Amino acid sequence: MKPRADINSYIFKIQRYSIHDGPGIRTTLFFQGCPLSCWWCHNPESQAPVRQASQNSPANSPNLLPATTGQIKDLVETLVREIKKDNIFYDESGGGVTFSGGEPLGSPELLIPLMDACQQEAIHTCLDTSGFAPFPVLEAAVTRADLVLYDIKIMDDLAHQTCTGKPVGLILENLKKLSSLKINLKLRFPLVPTLTDTQENIARIIDFLVKETIYRDIHILPFHNTGEGKYEILKMENQCKHLYPPTDDQVENIRQIFAASGFQTTIGG
C-alpha cells in the first residue's frame, strides 16, 4: 500500500485571485477533508477525507497514510512554486496565500512545513480554520500564520452537533487558549437564517467572547445558496435547501448587535 503522496489527495482546489479569504489578492489552497459537516457548507466536496466522485470526475481514493518526509518535501516545493506565481499580485495588494478547506489542520504533516516554506519566502500566510483540532496542532499552525480566520457558529452543544456533526466544546476551549498567544485573529460568523441567527445564539456568542477571549473583530458571513448544485452532483442531502439568504436589513441588524457590544464588524471577507 502506497502512502498518501500526491497533491490531489491533500488539496482539492487552488483558487487564484481570491479577495474574500484575507487581505489583498490571494491564492487559496483548499485542503481535502474536514471533521465537520456543516449544513451550510459551500464546499461539500471537501468534507470527505478523499475526493468525492462526481459526474465530471472519477473517484480518487488514495491511501490515507501520511506521506513520507521526502514526499512531503516534494509536495511543499511544488506548492510553493505554484503560490509564488502570483507574487506580483501579493506585493501590489498586500495579499498572500490562504490555507482553507475542508480543514487544513487535518493535514498538519503538509500544512506546517508548507507554512514554514512560505514564511521563508516572505509570503503572507492566512489560516482559515474551524478550530476543531487538537490544541498542539492548532498552536503550531496559528503561531506560524500572519492572520488566523476562526469560525464561531453555534453555542448550544446539541444544536452544534446537529448542524455540524461535532460538539462545540473543543472549538470554544481552543479559542480561549489562543487568547494568551497574542496572535492576529479575526472571527468569522456564518449568518444562517433560523440556525445561527437567533437572538439567543448571538447573545451567547457575544457573552462568551467578551468574558473568555480577547477577540473583538468579527466578520459576518451571510448565508448564500450558490453551492446548491454541488449537493445534487454529489448526491448529498442539502439540509439548507429550503433557506434563503438574509436580507440586507437582517444582516445590518445583526451587525449592529455585535457593534453595540464593542466589536469591530465586517460584512463578508
BASETI-169961 format. One line per 5 residues: number of its first residue (from 1); for each residue y, z, x of N, C-alpha, C, O. Coordinates in steps of 0.05 Angstrom, whole numbers, plus 32768, in hexadecimal, padded with zeros to 4 digits. Layout:
NUM = Y/Z/X/Y/Z/X/Y/Z/X/Y/Z/X ~ ...
END
This chain:
1 = 7FE8/8000/8011/8000/8000/8000/8019/8000/8012/801B/8011/8024 ~ 802B/7FEE/800D/8043/7FEC/801C/8059/7FFF/8012/805C/8001/7FF9 ~ 8068/800B/8024/807E/801C/801A/8094/800C/800F/8097/7FF4/8015 ~ 80A5/8019/7FFF/80BC/800C/7FF4/80CF/8003/800A/80D9/8014/8019 ~ 80D5/7FE9/800C/80E4/7FE0/8024/80F8/7FCA/801E/8109/7FC5/802F
6 = 80F7/7FBE/8006/8109/7FA8/8001/8122/7FB1/7FF2/8120/7FC5/7FE3 ~ 8138/7FA3/7FF6/8151/7FAC/7FEA/814F/7FAC/7FCB/815A/7FBE/7FBF ~ 8140/7F99/7FC0/813F/7F97/7FA3/8131/7FAF/7F96/8135/7FB4/7F7E ~ 8121/7FBE/7FA5/8113/7FD5/7F9A/8126/7FEE/7F9B/8120/8002/7F8E ~ 813C/7FEC/7FA9/8150/8001/7FAA/8169/7FFA/7F9A/8174/800A/7F8C
11 = 8172/7FE1/7F9D/818C/7FD8/7F92/8186/7FC3/7F7D/817B/7FAE/7F83 ~ 818F/7FC7/7F64/8189/7FB3/7F50/81A1/7FA0/7F4C/819E/7F8B/7F3F ~ 81B9/7FA7/7F56/81CF/7F95/7F54/81E5/7F9C/7F68/81EA/7FB4/7F6D ~ 81F1/7F88/7F74/8209/7F8B/7F84/821F/7F7D/7F76/821F/7F65/7F72 ~ 8233/7F8C/7F6E/824A/7F81/7F5F/8263/7F81/7F70/826C/7F96/7F7A
16 = 826E/7F6A/7F75/8286/7F68/7F85/829F/7F68/7F73/829D/7F63/7F5B ~ 82B6/7F6D/7F80/82D0/7F6D/7F72/82D0/7F80/7F5A/82DC/7F7A/7F45 ~ 82C4/7F97/7F5D/82C4/7FAB/7F48/82DE/7FBA/7F49/82E8/7FC1/7F5E ~ 82E9/7FC0/7F31/8303/7FCF/7F30/8300/7FE8/7F1F/8314/7FF5/7F19 ~ 82E8/7FEE/7F16/82E5/8006/7F05/82D3/801B/7F11/82CB/802E/7F04
21 = 82CC/8019/7F2A/82BA/802B/7F37/82C6/8039/7F4F/82BA/803C/7F64 ~ 82E0/8041/7F4C/82EE/804D/7F61/8308/803D/7F67/830D/8029/7F5A ~ 8317/8046/7F7B/8331/8039/7F80/832F/801D/7F8D/831B/8018/7F9B ~ 8342/800C/7F87/8343/7FF2/7F93/832D/7FDF/7F8B/831F/7FE4/7F77 ~ 832A/7FCA/7F9A/8314/7FB7/7F95/82FC/7FC0/7FA4/82FD/7FC6/7FBC
26 = 82E5/7FC1/7F97/82CD/7FCE/7FA3/82B5/7FBC/7FA0/82B3/7FAA/7F8F ~ 82A2/7FC2/7FB1/8287/7FB7/7FAE/8275/7FCE/7FA5/8274/7FE3/7FB1 ~ 8268/7FCA/7F8E/8258/7FDF/7F82/823A/7FD9/7F86/8231/7FC3/7F7E ~ 822C/7FEB/7F92/820F/7FE9/7F95/8202/7FFA/7F80/8205/8013/7F80 ~ 81F2/7FEE/7F6E/81E5/7FFC/7F59/81C8/8002/7F61/81B8/7FF0/7F65
31 = 81C2/801C/7F65/81A8/8024/7F6D/8194/8024/7F55/819C/802A/7F3E ~ 817C/801C/7F5B/8167/801C/7F47/815B/8037/7F42/8156/8046/7F55 ~ 8158/803F/7F29/814B/8058/7F23/8160/806E/7F1B/8174/8071/7F29 ~ 815A/807C/7F05/816B/8092/7EFD/815B/80A7/7EEF/8149/80A1/7EDF ~ 8160/80C1/7EF5/8150/80D6/7EE8/8159/80DA/7ECA/814A/80E5/7EBB
36 = 8171/80D0/7EC3/817A/80D2/7EA8/8175/80B8/7E99/8171/80A3/7EA5 ~ 8175/80BA/7E7F/8173/80A2/7E6E/8187/80A5/7E58/8180/80A8/7E40 ~ 81A1/80A3/7E5F/81B6/80A8/7E4C/81B6/8092/7E36/81B2/807B/7E3C ~ 81B9/809B/7E1E/81B8/8088/7E07/81CD/8072/7E0A/81C9/805C/7E01 ~ 81E4/8078/7E16/81FA/8065/7E17/81FB/8056/7E32/820F/8049/7E39
41 = 81E5/8058/7E41/81E4/804B/7E5C/81EA/802D/7E5A/81DF/801F/7E4A ~ 81FD/8024/7E6B/8204/8007/7E6C/81F1/7FF7/7E7E/81F2/7FDF/7E7E ~ 81E1/8005/7E8E/81CF/7FF8/7EA0/81B2/8002/7E9C/81A6/800E/7EAE ~ 81A7/7FFE/7E84/818D/8009/7E7E/8177/7FFE/7E91/8162/800A/7E95 ~ 817C/7FE6/7E9C/8169/7FDB/7EAF/8166/7FEB/7EC8/8153/7FE7/7ED8
46 = 8179/7FFD/7ECD/8179/800D/7EE6/816A/8027/7EE3/8165/8035/7EF7 ~ 8161/802E/7ECB/8156/8049/7EC7/813B/804C/7ED3/8135/8061/7EDE ~ 812A/8038/7ED1/810F/803B/7EDB/810F/803B/7EFA/8121/802F/7F06 ~ 80FC/8047/7F07/80FB/8048/7F24/80F5/802D/7F30/80F9/8029/7F48 ~ 80EC/801A/7F20/80E8/7FFE/7F2A/80F6/7FEC/7F16/80F9/7FF3/7EFF
51 = 80FE/7FD5/7F1F/810D/7FC2/7F0E/80FC/7FBA/7EF6/80E4/7FB4/7EF8 ~ 810A/7FB9/7EDF/80FC/7FB2/7EC6/80F8/7F93/7EC4/8109/7F84/7ECE ~ 80E3/7F8C/7EB6/80DF/7F6F/7EB0/80F2/7F67/7E9A/80F8/7F78/7E88 ~ 80FC/7F4F/7E9A/810C/7F45/7E84/8105/7F28/7E7F/80F3/7F1D/7E8C ~ 8113/7F1C/7E6D/810E/7F00/7E67/8116/7EEE/7E7F/810C/7ED7/7E81
56 = 8128/7EF8/7E90/8133/7EE8/7EA5/8127/7EED/7EC0/812C/7EDE/7ED3 ~ 8118/7F03/7EC3/810E/7F0A/7EDE/80F2/7F16/7EDB/80ED/7F24/7EC8 ~ 80E0/7F10/7EEE/80C6/7F1C/7EED/80C7/7F39/7EF4/80DA/7F43/7F00 ~ 80B2/7F48/7EED/80B0/7F64/7EF4/80AF/7F67/7F12/80A2/7F58/7F20 ~ 80BD/7F7C/7F1C/80BD/7F82/7F38/80B3/7F9E/7F3B/80C0/7FB1/7F32
61 = 809B/7FA2/7F46/808F/7FBC/7F47/8086/7FC4/7F63/806F/7FC5/7F69 ~ 809A/7FC9/7F75/8093/7FD2/7F8F/8088/7FEE/7F8F/808D/7FFD/7F7D ~ 8078/7FF5/7FA4/806F/8010/7FA7/8087/8022/7FAC/809A/801A/7FBA ~ 8087/803A/7FA1/809F/804B/7FA2/809E/805F/7FB9/80AD/8072/7FB9 ~ 808C/805C/7FCC/808C/806E/7FE3/80A6/8068/7FF3/80AE/8051/7FF5
66 = 80B2/807C/7FFF/80CA/8077/800F/80C5/8064/8026/80AF/8064/8032 ~ 80D8/8053/802C/80D5/8041/8042/80D6/8050/805C/80E0/8066/805D ~ 80CC/8043/8071/80CD/8050/808C/80E9/804F/8097/80FA/8041/808D ~ 80ED/805E/80AC/8107/8060/80B9/8111/8044/80C2/8128/803D/80BE ~ 80FE/8035/80CE/8106/801A/80D7/810D/8008/80C1/8120/7FF8/80C3
71 = 80FF/800A/80AA/8105/7FF9/8093/8120/8001/8087/812F/7FEF/807F ~ 8125/801B/8085/813F/8024/807B/8155/801A/808C/816A/8011/8082 ~ 8152/801B/80A6/8167/8011/80B9/816D/7FF4/80B3/8184/7FEC/80B3 ~ 8158/7FE4/80AF/815C/7FC8/80A9/816B/7FC4/808E/817D/7FB3/808C ~ 8164/7FD3/807A/8171/7FD1/8060/818E/7FD9/8062/81A0/7FCC/8057
76 = 8194/7FEF/8071/81B0/7FF8/8074/81C0/7FE2/8082/81D6/7FDC/807A ~ 81B5/7FD6/8097/81C4/7FC1/80A6/81C9/7FA9/8094/81DF/7F9E/8094 ~ 81B6/7FA2/8083/81BA/7F8B/8071/81CF/7F91/805C/81E0/7F80/8057 ~ 81CE/7FA9/8051/81E1/7FB0/803C/81FD/7FB3/8048/8211/7FAB/803B ~ 8200/7FBE/805F/821A/7FC1/806B/8226/7FA6/8071/823E/7FA2/806D
81 = 8216/7F93/8079/8220/7F77/807D/822B/7F6C/8063/8240/7F5F/8062 ~ 821D/7F71/804D/8226/7F68/8033/8240/7F75/802B/8253/7F68/8021 ~ 8241/7F8F/802F/8259/7F9F/8028/8271/7F95/8038/8288/7F93/802D ~ 826D/7F90/8051/8284/7F89/8063/828F/7F6D/805D/82A5/7F67/8066 ~ 8281/7F5D/804D/828B/7F43/8046/82A5/7F45/8036/82B5/7F32/8035
86 = 82AA/7F5C/802A/82C1/7F60/8019/82D6/7F71/8026/82E8/7F7C/8018 ~ 82D5/7F75/8040/82E7/7F86/804F/8304/7F7F/8049/8315/7F91/8047 ~ 830A/7F65/8048/8326/7F5D/8044/8331/7F68/8029/8349/7F6F/8027 ~ 8320/7F69/8015/8328/7F74/7FFB/832C/7F92/7FFC/833E/7F9D/7FEF ~ 831A/7FA0/800B/831D/7FBC/800E/8338/7FC3/801C/8346/7FD5/8013
91 = 833D/7FB4/8031/8355/7FBA/8041/836F/7FB6/8030/8381/7FC6/8032 ~ 836F/7FA1/8020/8387/7F9A/8011/838B/7FAB/7FF9/83A1/7FAF/7FF0 ~ 8375/7FB6/7FED/8377/7FC4/7FD4/8371/7FE2/7FD6/8375/7FF1/7FC2 ~ 8368/7FEB/7FED/8360/8007/7FEF/8345/800C/7FE3/833F/8022/7FD9 ~ 8334/7FF7/7FE3/831A/7FF9/7FD6/8304/8001/7FEA/830A/800D/7FFF
96 = 82EC/7FFA/7FE3/82D5/8002/7FF4/82BB/7FFD/7FE5/82B9/7FEB/7FD4 ~ 82A7/800D/7FEB/828D/800A/7FDF/8287/8022/7FCC/828E/8038/7FD3 ~ 827B/801C/7FB5/8273/8031/7FA3/8254/8030/7FA0/8249/801B/7F9C ~ 8248/8048/7FA1/822B/804A/7F9D/8227/8055/7F81/822E/806C/7F7B ~ 821B/8045/7F70/8218/804C/7F54/81FB/8047/7F4C/81E9/8046/7F5D
101 = 81F6/8044/7F32/81DB/803F/7F2A/81D8/803B/7F0C/81E9/8031/7EFE ~ 81C0/8043/7F03/81AD/8055/7F0F/81B9/806E/7F1A/81CF/8076/7F13 ~ 81AB/807A/7F2D/81B4/8092/7F3A/81AF/8090/7F58/8198/8091/7F61 ~ 81C4/808C/7F68/81C1/8088/7F85/81B4/80A0/7F92/81A7/809C/7FA7 ~ 81B7/80B8/7F87/81AB/80CF/7F94/818D/80D0/7F91/8180/80E0/7F9E
106 = 8182/80BE/7F81/8165/80BC/7F7F/8158/80AE/7F96/8140/80AE/7F99 ~ 8169/80A1/7FA8/815F/8094/7FC0/816E/809D/7FD9/817B/808D/7FE6 ~ 816D/80B7/7FDF/817C/80C2/7FF5/8174/80B6/8010/8184/80B5/8023 ~ 815B/80AD/8012/8152/80A2/802B/8161/8089/8033/8162/8082/804B ~ 816C/807B/801F/817D/8064/8025/819A/806B/8022/81AA/8062/8033
111 = 81A2/807A/800E/81BE/8080/8008/81CB/808E/8020/81E1/8085/8028 ~ 81BF/80A2/802B/81CD/80B2/8040/81D2/80A2/8059/81E9/80A2/8062 ~ 81BE/8094/8064/81C5/8083/807C/81D8/806D/8076/81E7/8064/8087 ~ 81D7/8063/805D/81E9/804D/8055/8206/8058/8054/8219/804A/805C ~ 820A/8070/804A/8224/807C/8049/822E/8081/8066/8246/807D/806C
116 = 821C/808B/8077/8224/808F/8093/822D/8075/80A0/8241/8074/80AF ~ 821E/8060/809B/8225/8046/80A7/8240/803C/809D/8250/8031/80AC ~ 8245/803F/8083/825F/8037/8078/8276/8047/8084/828C/803D/8089 ~ 8271/8061/8088/8285/8072/8094/828C/8069/80B0/82A3/8069/80B9 ~ 8277/8061/80BF/827C/8058/80DB/828C/803E/80DB/829A/8038/80EE
121 = 828A/802E/80C5/829A/8015/80C3/82B5/801A/80B6/82C3/8007/80B0 ~ 82BC/8033/80B0/82D5/803B/80A4/82D8/802E/8088/82EE/8026/8080 ~ 82C2/802C/8079/82C2/8022/805E/82C3/8039/804B/82B3/804B/804C ~ 82D7/8039/8039/82DA/804E/8025/82C1/804F/8013/82B9/803A/8008 ~ 82B5/8067/8010/829C/8069/8001/82A1/807B/7FE9/82AE/8090/7FEA
126 = 8296/8072/7FD2/8297/8080/7FB9/827B/8084/7FAE/826B/8071/7FAD ~ 8274/809D/7FA6/825B/80A3/7F9A/825E/80A8/7F7D/826D/80BA/7F75 ~ 8251/8098/7F6C/8251/809B/7F4F/8237/80A7/7F47/8222/809B/7F49 ~ 8238/80C0/7F3D/821F/80CF/7F39/821E/80DE/7F1F/8233/80E6/7F14 ~ 8207/80E2/7F14/8202/80F3/7EFD/8202/8111/7F05/8204/8122/7EF4
131 = 81FE/8116/7F1E/81FC/8132/7F28/81E0/813E/7F24/81DC/8155/7F2B ~ 81CD/812E/7F1A/81B2/8139/7F15/81A2/8133/7F2E/8195/811E/7F30 ~ 81A2/8146/7F41/8193/8143/7F5A/8191/815E/7F67/81A2/816F/7F61 ~ 817E/8162/7F79/817D/817B/7F88/8198/817F/7F97/81A2/816C/7FA3 ~ 81A2/8197/7F98/81BD/819B/7FA4/81BE/8192/7FC1/81D2/8187/7FC9
136 = 81A9/8197/7FD2/81AB/818E/7FEE/81B0/816F/7FF0/81BE/8166/8002 ~ 81A3/8160/7FDE/81A7/8143/7FDE/81C3/813C/7FD5/81D1/812C/7FE2 ~ 81CC/8149/7FC0/81E7/8145/7FB6/81FC/814C/7FCB/820F/813D/7FD0 ~ 81F8/8163/7FD8/820B/816C/7FEC/820D/8159/8004/8222/8153/800E ~ 81F6/814F/800D/81F5/813C/8023/8205/8123/801D/8212/8118/802E
141 = 8203/811A/8003/8211/8101/7FFC/822F/8106/7FF7/823F/80F6/8001 ~ 8236/811B/7FE8/8253/811E/7FE2/8264/8125/7FFA/827B/811E/7FFB ~ 8258/8132/800E/8267/8138/8026/826B/8120/8038/827A/8121/804C ~ 825D/810A/8032/8261/80F1/8040/8274/80DE/8031/827E/80CB/803D ~ 8278/80E3/8018/8287/80D1/8007/82A6/80D6/8009/82AE/80ED/800B
146 = 82B5/80C1/8007/82D2/80C4/8005/82DB/80CC/7FE9/82F0/80D8/7FE5 ~ 82CB/80C4/7FD6/82D0/80CB/7FBA/82B6/80CE/7FAB/82A3/80BF/7FAF ~ 82B5/80E2/7F99/829D/80E6/7F88/82A6/80E3/7F6B/82B9/80F0/7F63 ~ 8297/80D3/7F5C/829B/80D1/7F3F/8283/80DF/7F32/826C/80D7/7F36 ~ 8289/80F4/7F23/8274/8106/7F1A/8275/8108/7EFB/8289/810F/7EEF
151 = 825E/8101/7EEE/825D/8100/7ED1/825A/811C/7EC5/824B/812D/7ECF ~ 8269/8121/7EAF/8264/8138/7E9F/8263/812E/7E82/8276/8121/7E79 ~ 824D/8134/7E74/8248/8126/7E5B/8247/8138/7E43/8258/8138/7E31 ~ 8232/8149/7E42/822D/815B/7E2B/8227/8177/7E35/8216/817A/7E48 ~ 8233/818B/7E2A/822F/81A6/7E33/8217/81B4/7E26/8209/81C3/7E33
156 = 8211/81AD/7E0D/81FA/81B9/7E00/81E0/81AF/7E0D/81DC/8197/7E0E ~ 81CF/81C1/7E15/81B7/81B9/7E24/81A4/81A8/7E14/819A/8194/7E1D ~ 819F/81B0/7DFB/818D/81A1/7DEA/8198/8185/7DE4/8189/8172/7DE6 ~ 81B2/8183/7DDE/81BE/8169/7DD9/81BD/8158/7DF2/81B9/8140/7DF0 ~ 81C1/8165/7E09/81C1/8155/7E22/81A5/814B/7E27/81A2/8133/7E2F
161 = 8191/815B/7E22/8175/8152/7E26/816E/813B/7E13/8161/8128/7E1A ~ 8178/813D/7DFA/8173/8129/7DE6/817F/810E/7DEE/8172/80FA/7DEC ~ 8198/810F/7DF8/81A7/80F6/7DFD/81A3/80EB/7E19/81AA/80D4/7E1E ~ 8199/80FB/7E2C/8196/80F2/7E47/817A/80F5/7E52/8173/80EA/7E67 ~ 816A/8105/7E45/814E/8109/7E4E/814B/8120/7E61/8135/8127/7E69
166 = 8161/812D/7E69/8160/8143/7E7C/8173/815A/7E74/8187/8155/7E67 ~ 816C/8173/7E7C/817E/8189/7E76/8198/8187/7E87/8199/8179/7E9B ~ 81AC/8195/7E7E/81C7/8193/7E8A/81CB/81A8/7EA1/81DE/81A5/7EB0 ~ 81BA/81BC/7EA2/81BF/81D3/7EB4/81C3/81CB/7ED1/81D6/81D5/7EDE ~ 81B2/81BA/7EDC/81B4/81B2/7EF8/81CF/81A4/7EFD/81DB/81A9/7F12
171 = 81D7/8193/7EEB/81F0/8184/7EEF/8208/8197/7EF0/821A/8194/7F01 ~ 8208/81AB/7EDE/821E/81BE/7EDE/821E/81D0/7EF6/8233/81D6/7F02 ~ 8206/81DA/7EFE/8204/81EB/7F15/820D/81DD/7F2E/821A/81E8/7F3F ~ 8205/81C4/7F30/820D/81B4/7F48/822B/81B1/7F49/8237/81B2/7F5F ~ 8237/81AC/7F32/8254/81A8/7F31/8263/81C2/7F3A/8277/81C1/7F47
176 = 8258/81D9/7F31/8264/81F3/7F39/8262/81F6/7F57/8275/81FF/7F64 ~ 824B/81EF/7F63/8247/81F2/7F80/8259/81E0/7F8F/8263/81E7/7FA5 ~ 825F/81C8/7F85/8270/81B5/7F93/828C/81BF/7F96/829B/81B6/7FA8 ~ 8295/81D1/7F84/82B0/81DB/7F85/82B7/81E8/7F9F/82CE/81E9/7FA7 ~ 82A3/81F3/7FAD/82A8/8200/7FC6/82AA/81ED/7FDE/82B1/81F5/7FF4
181 = 82A4/81D4/7FD9/82A3/81C0/7FEF/82BE/81B2/7FF3/82C2/81A4/8008 ~ 82D0/81B4/7FE0/82EA/81A7/7FE2/82E8/8189/7FE7/82F5/817E/7FF9 ~ 82D7/817C/7FD8/82D4/815F/7FDA/82E6/8152/7FC6/82F1/815E/7FB4 ~ 82EB/8138/7FCA/82FB/8128/7FB8/82EA/811F/7FA1/82DA/810C/7FA3 ~ 82EC/812D/7F8A/82DA/8128/7F73/82EB/8123/7F5A/82FD/8132/7F54
186 = 82E4/810F/7F4B/82EF/8109/7F31/82D9/8109/7F1C/82C3/80FE/7F21 ~ 82DE/8116/7F06/82CA/8117/7EF1/82CB/80FF/7EDF/82E0/80F1/7EDD ~ 82B5/80F8/7ED4/82B3/80E2/7EC0/82A6/80EC/7EA7/8291/80F8/7EA7 ~ 82B4/80E7/7E91/82AA/80F0/7E77/82A6/80D8/7E65/82B9/80CC/7E5B ~ 828D/80D0/7E5F/8287/80BA/7E4D/828E/80C3/7E30/8281/80D5/7E26
191 = 82A1/80B5/7E24/82A9/80BC/7E09/8299/80AC/7DF5/829F/8095/7DEF ~ 8284/80B9/7DEA/8272/80AB/7DD8/8274/80B7/7DBC/826F/80CF/7DB8 ~ 827D/80A7/7DA8/8281/80B2/7D8D/8268/80C0/7D83/8252/80B6/7D85 ~ 826C/80D8/7D78/8259/80E9/7D6B/8246/80F7/7D7F/8238/810A/7D77 ~ 8246/80EF/7D98/8233/80FA/7DAB/8241/810C/7DC0/8239/8123/7DC5
196 = 8257/8102/7DCB/8265/8112/7DDF/8281/811A/7DD6/828E/812A/7DE3 ~ 828B/810D/7DC1/82A8/8111/7DBA/82AD/8127/7DA6/82C3/8129/7D9C ~ 829A/8138/7DA1/829E/814E/7D8E/82B2/8162/7D9A/82B3/8166/7DB2 ~ 82C0/8170/7D88/82D3/8184/7D91/82C5/819A/7DA0/82D0/81A4/7DB4 ~ 82AE/81A2/7D97/829F/81B7/7DA4/8297/81AF/7DC1/829B/81BF/7DD4
201 = 828D/8197/7DC4/8285/818E/7DDF/829C/818D/7DF2/829B/8196/7E08 ~ 82B2/8181/7DE9/82CA/817F/7DFA/82D5/819A/7E01/82DD/819E/7E18 ~ 82D6/81AC/7DEE/82DF/81C7/7DF3/82CE/81D6/7E08/82D8/81E4/7E19 ~ 82B4/81D2/7E06/82A1/81DE/7E19/82A4/81D2/7E34/82A1/81E0/7E48 ~ 82A8/81B8/7E36/82AC/81AB/7E50/82C5/81B6/7E5D/82C4/81BE/7E75
206 = 82DB/81B8/7E4E/82F4/81C2/7E5A/82F1/81DF/7E63/82FA/81E6/7E78 ~ 82E4/81EF/7E52/82E0/820B/7E59/82D0/820E/7E72/82D6/821E/7E84 ~ 82BA/81FF/7E75/82A9/8200/7E8D/82B9/81F7/7EA6/82B8/8205/7EBA ~ 82C6/81E1/7EA4/82D4/81D6/7EBB/82EA/81E9/7EC4/82EE/81ED/7EDC ~ 82F9/81F5/7EB2/830F/8207/7EB9/8305/8221/7EC5/8310/822B/7ED8
211 = 82EF/822B/7EBA/82E5/8245/7EC3/82D3/8243/7EDC/82D2/8256/7EEC ~ 82C5/822D/7EDE/82AF/822C/7EF3/82B4/8218/7F09/82A5/8219/7F1D ~ 82C8/8207/7F07/82CC/81F3/7F1C/82EA/81F0/7F23/82FB/81FC/7F16 ~ 82EF/81E1/7F38/830B/81DC/7F40/8315/81C1/7F37/832B/81BA/7F3D ~ 8304/81B2/7F28/830A/8196/7F23/831A/8193/7F09/8313/819D/7EF4
216 = 8331/8184/7F0C/8343/8180/7EF6/834B/8163/7EF3/8360/815D/7EE7 ~ 833B/8151/7EFD/8341/8134/7EFC/8329/8127/7EED/8313/8126/7EF7 ~ 832F/811C/7ED5/8319/8112/7EC5/831F/80F6/7EBB/8335/80F1/7EB1 ~ 830C/80E4/7EBD/830D/80C9/7EB3/82FE/80C8/7E99/82E6/80CE/7E98 ~ 830B/80BF/7E84/82FE/80BD/7E69/82F5/80A0/7E66/8304/808D/7E67
221 = 82DB/809D/7E62/82CE/8083/7E61/82C6/807C/7E44/82B1/8085/7E3C ~ 82D6/806E/7E35/82CF/8068/7E19/82B5/8057/7E17/82B1/8044/7E27 ~ 82A5/805F/7E05/828C/8050/7E00/8291/8033/7DF8/82A4/802D/7DEA ~ 8281/8022/7E03/8281/8006/7DF9/8264/7FFC/7DF7/8252/8008/7E04 ~ 8260/7FE7/7DE8/8244/7FDE/7DE3/823F/7FC3/7DF0/822F/7FB3/7DE6
226 = 824C/7FBE/7E07/8247/7FA4/7E14/822B/7FA2/7E20/8222/7F8C/7E26 ~ 821E/7FB8/7E24/8203/7FB7/7E2F/81ED/7FB4/7E1A/81D5/7FB6/7E21 ~ 81F5/7FB0/7E01/81E1/7FB0/7DEB/81CC/7F9B/7DEF/81B4/7F9F/7DE9 ~ 81D4/7F84/7DF9/81C0/7F6E/7DFD/81AA/7F75/7E11/8194/7F6B/7E0F ~ 81B1/7F86/7E25/819D/7F8E/7E38/8186/7F9D/7E2C/816E/7F99/7E33
231 = 818C/7FAE/7E18/8177/7FBD/7E0B/8164/7FAA/7DFC/814B/7FAE/7DFB ~ 816F/7F95/7DF1/815E/7F82/7DE2/814C/7F73/7DF6/8134/7F6F/7DF1 ~ 8158/7F6A/7E0D/8148/7F5C/7E21/8131/7F6D/7E2C/811B/7F64/7E30 ~ 8138/7F86/7E31/8125/7F99/7E3D/8112/7FA5/7E29/80FF/7FB4/7E30 ~ 8117/7F9F/7E0F/8107/7FAB/7DFA/8108/7FC9/7DFB/80F3/7FD7/7DF7
236 = 8120/7FD4/7E00/8124/7FF1/7E01/8134/7FF8/7DE7/8144/7FE9/7DDD ~ 812E/8010/7DDD/813C/801A/7DC5/8159/8020/7DCC/815E/802E/7DDF ~ 816B/8016/7DBC/8187/801B/7DC0/8190/8030/7DAC/8195/802A/7D94 ~ 8193/8049/7DB5/8199/805F/7DA4/81B6/805E/7D9A/81BE/806C/7D87 ~ 81C7/804E/7DA8/81E3/804D/7DA0/81EB/8033/7D92/8202/802C/7D90
241 = 81D7/8025/7D89/81DC/800B/7D7C/81EE/800D/7D64/81FD/7FFB/7D5E ~ 81EE/8024/7D57/81FE/8028/7D3F/821A/8031/7D44/822A/8034/7D32 ~ 8220/8036/7D5E/823A/8042/7D65/824F/802C/7D6B/8248/8016/7D74 ~ 8268/8032/7D66/827E/8020/7D6D/8290/802D/7D81/8292/8046/7D82 ~ 829D/801D/7D92/82B0/8029/7DA6/82C5/8039/7D98/82CE/8032/7D82
246 = 82CF/804F/7DA4/82E4/805F/7D98/82FE/804F/7D98/8302/803D/7DA8 ~ 830F/8055/7D84/8329/8047/7D83/833B/8052/7D99/8336/8067/7DA5 ~ 8351/8043/7D9E/8365/804C/7DB1/8370/8068/7DAA/8375/8078/7DBB ~ 8375/806C/7D90/837F/8086/7D87/836C/809C/7D8C/8373/80B2/7D94 ~ 8352/8097/7D87/833E/80AB/7D8C/833C/80B2/7DAA/833A/80CA/7DB1
251 = 833D/809E/7DBB/833D/80A3/7DD8/8355/80B3/7DE0/8353/80C6/7DF0 ~ 836C/80AB/7DD6/8385/80B9/7DDD/8384/80D6/7DD4/838E/80E8/7DE3 ~ 8379/80DB/7DBD/8377/80F7/7DB4/8366/8108/7DC7/836E/811F/7DCD ~ 8350/80FD/7DD0/833F/810B/7DE3/834E/810F/7DFD/834D/8125/7E09 ~ 835C/80FB/7E06/836B/80FD/7E1F/837F/8114/7E1E/8383/8123/7E31
256 = 838D/8116/7E07/83A1/812A/7E04/8395/8146/7E04/83A2/8159/7E0D ~ 837C/8149/7DFA/836F/8163/7DFA/836A/816C/7E17/8370/8183/7E1E ~ 8360/815A/7E27/835C/8160/7E44/8376/8166/7E52/8379/8179/7E61 ~ 838A/8155/7E4D/83A4/8157/7E5A/83B1/8172/7E53/83BE/817F/7E64 ~ 83AE/817B/7E3A/83BA/8194/7E31/83AE/81AC/7E3F/83BA/81C1/7E40
261 = 8396/81A8/7E4A/8389/81BE/7E59/838D/81BB/7E77/8380/81C9/7E87 ~ 839F/81AA/7E7F/83A7/81A8/7E9B/8398/8193/7EAB/8398/8194/7EC4 ~ 838A/8181/7E9E/837B/816D/7EAC/838B/8154/7EB1/839B/814B/7EA0 ~ 8388/8148/7EC8/8392/812E/7ECD/837F/811A/7EC1/8367/811A/7EC7 ~ 8388/8109/7EAF/8376/80F8/7EA0/837B/80DA/7EA6/8391/80D2/7EAB
266 = 8365/80CB/7EA5/8366/80AE/7EA8/8353/80A2/7E94/833D/80AC/7E90 ~ 835B/808D/7E87/8349/807E/7E75/833B/8069/7E84/8348/8057/7E90 ~ 8321/806A/7E85/8311/8056/7E95/8311/805D/7EB2/831C/8072/7EBB ~ 8306/804B/7EC2/8305/804E/7EDF/82EF/8060/7EE9/82EC/8065/7F01
END
